[in-house]
C-alpha cells in the first residue's frame, strides 16, 4: 500500500477550515521528521490560535512497515475519543506518514455531542488532506537503495542533468575535493543504474552502495 507525505520536506504545510453549528475548526497539517518537531507544531498552533478553546492533534512518524512507527493523538480537553483519535484515523486511513495534524476549535456556543465532535474533527482533518491531494501536494514515500557517485567538479553538473533527464532520482550533491551525487533506485535496479551511469560517464565512474533509506518518490 503506497504511503504519502507532504511534498517539500519537513515544514511543508496545508490548511483547511470547517464550521459546524457556529464552531470553527481550523486544521493545519505539517510534515515533520521527529516527535519533537510534531510537538513544536502543536505548541505553535496554541500560540497562533491562543483564543481557541481546544487544540486537538495527531501525528504519524515512520512507515507502517516499520516496527518503530509512532502514532499519537490528543483530545486536549474534548471528551475522550472524540477529537484526537478521529484526526489520527484520517491520517492513517489516507496513508499519511511523517505528518502532524492540529485542529484548533473556536467554540460557537452550541454543544455538538459526541457524534458531532467526531464528525467535525474528522472532517476538518479530511478537508486538509483532500486539499493537499487536489493541489498535488502529496508525494509517495518509498524505501530505495542508495548509491554515491563521485565525479570531478567540471563534469558533475552535466552528468547530474543527464541522469535526472533519464528519470534517475538524484537526492543531492555534496561538493568537497570531488562532487559526490547521492542516487536512489528501486531494489533490483542496481544493474540498470550502473549501466546508465557508465553510459553518461563513458565508463569513467562507478556507483558505490550506501545502504537504503526512505525517499520522496516523485513520478517519472
N, C-alpha and C positions, 0 to 999 in steps of 0.2 A: 504494500500500500504506500503510495507516494506521501511524503511529508513535506510541509511547506513552512516558510517563514517570510517575514517582510523583506523585500528586496532593498539593498542599500547598506547592509551591515548593521551592527549594533547601533541603536539610537534612531533607526528609521521608525516612523510612527504613522498612524492613521487615526482619524477621529470620527465620531458619529454622535448624534443626539436623538433622543426619543422622549416623547411626552405621553404620560398615562395619568388620566384624572388629575391634571394640573401639576403632577410631579414631573420634574425634568431629570432625565438620566443621561449624563454626559460620559461617553465611553472613549477611552484612549487605549490603543493597542501599540505597544512599543517592542521592538526587537531588543533582546538582552542576551548577554553571554554568561552571566553568573547570577546566583541568588542575591548577592549584594546589589547588583545592578537592578534587579527586579524590585527590591525593597526601596531603592533610591527613587525609582519611578513612582511607586506608590506614595512615598513621602512628598514628592514634588506635586502630585495631584492634590494632596492635603493642603499644601501651601498655596497652590494656584487657585483651588476652589475652596478656600478656607471657610466660606459661609455655607457650604453644603453640609447636609446632616450626616451622610454616610459616604464612605469611600471603600466600596467593596471590590475585591480583587481576586485574581487567579493567575498562576503562571505555570508554564511547562518548559522544562530545560532538558535538552537531550532527546535522542530518538527513543521511540517505544521499543526498538530492538536492543537497547542497552539497559542492563540491569540497574545502572546508576541514574536512570531518568528521575527527575524531580518534578513532582506535581504538588502544588499548594493552592489553597483557597482560603478566603477570609470573609466572613459576613459583616464585620465591622458594626456590630450592634443591631443588625436586622435579625429577625427570627431565624434560628438555626436552619441551615439548608435552603434558605430562600434567595440567596444572593451569590455568595462565592462559588458554591457548587454549580449552580446553573451557568455561571460565566465559564467555569472550568469545563463543563460539559460541551460548551460551544467550541472552545479551543480544541479539545480532544476529538470532538465529533467532526470538525473541519480539518483534522490532521495538521494543526498548527503546533510547531515546536519553537523553542528558543524565543518565546514571547511572553509578555505580561499584559494583562488587560485590567484596567481600573475603571470602575463605573462610579461616578460621583452623583449622588442623588440630592436634588433640591426638593424637599417635601412640599407638596401642594395643598395640604390641608385635608385631604381625603385618604382614609386608610384603604389600602389596596387588597388586603387579605393575603393569605399565604399563596394562593394560586396566582393572584395578580402580581405579587412581587416576583415570583419565579418567572412568569412570562415577561415582565418588564426588564429584569436584569438579563435574562437570556436574549431577548430581542435586541436590547441595546448592544450587547457584545456581537450578536449576529449581524447587525447593521454595519458595524465597523469592519468585520471580516469580509462581508459582502462588498463593501465599498472598496476595500483593498483588492479584492479579486477583480471587480469590474474595472478598476483603474490599472490593472496589470501590475500591481504592487507586490504580488506574491511570487516567490521563487522556490523551486524544489530543492530540498536538501538531500544529498546523496553521499554515500561513502565512496571515495575514489582512491585509487593508487596514486601516490605522489612521486615525482621524479625531479631531479635537478639537472639542468643543462648549463654547463659552463662554456662561456663564449668570450671572445675578445670584444672590447667595447665598440670597435669600429663596425662589427657585424651584428651586434645584439639587436639593434632597432629593426633592421631589415628582417632578420630571421624571426623575431617575435611577431612582426606584422604578417609574415608569410604563414606562420603556424596558426595564428588567430584566423586568418583567411580560410585555412583548411578545416576550421572547426575545432582545433585543439584548445583546451582550456588552459590559459596562462594565468596563474593566480597572482603572479607578481615577479618583479626583478630586483635583485639586490646587487648594488654596484660597489665592488671593492677593487682588489687587484684585477679581477675579471668580473664580467657581468654574469650572474647566475639566475637563470629563469627557473621558476617553480611551475611544473606542469602537472596536470591531473588527467587521469584517464580511467575508463571503466576497467574493472577486473577482467583479465583475459585479453585486454587490448594492448598489452605491452609491445608485442611484436609489431603491430601496426604503427604505434607511436615511434618505435625505434626506426622503422623504415622511413617514416615521414621526416624525422629529424635527419637521418642520413641523406635523404634526397635534398633537403633545403640547405644542408651544410656541406654538400659534396663529400660526405663521408668524413669530414674533419672533426666532428664532435659526436659524443655518445651521451645517452641519458644515464643517470645514476639513480637507483632506487632510494627513496627517502621515506618509506613507510606508507601509511594511509591516513586520511582524515576526512571529516565531513566538509563538504564544499557546497556553494551555491551552484546548482546545475542549470545554467542558462540554456534555453533551447538553441540548437544549432541552426 
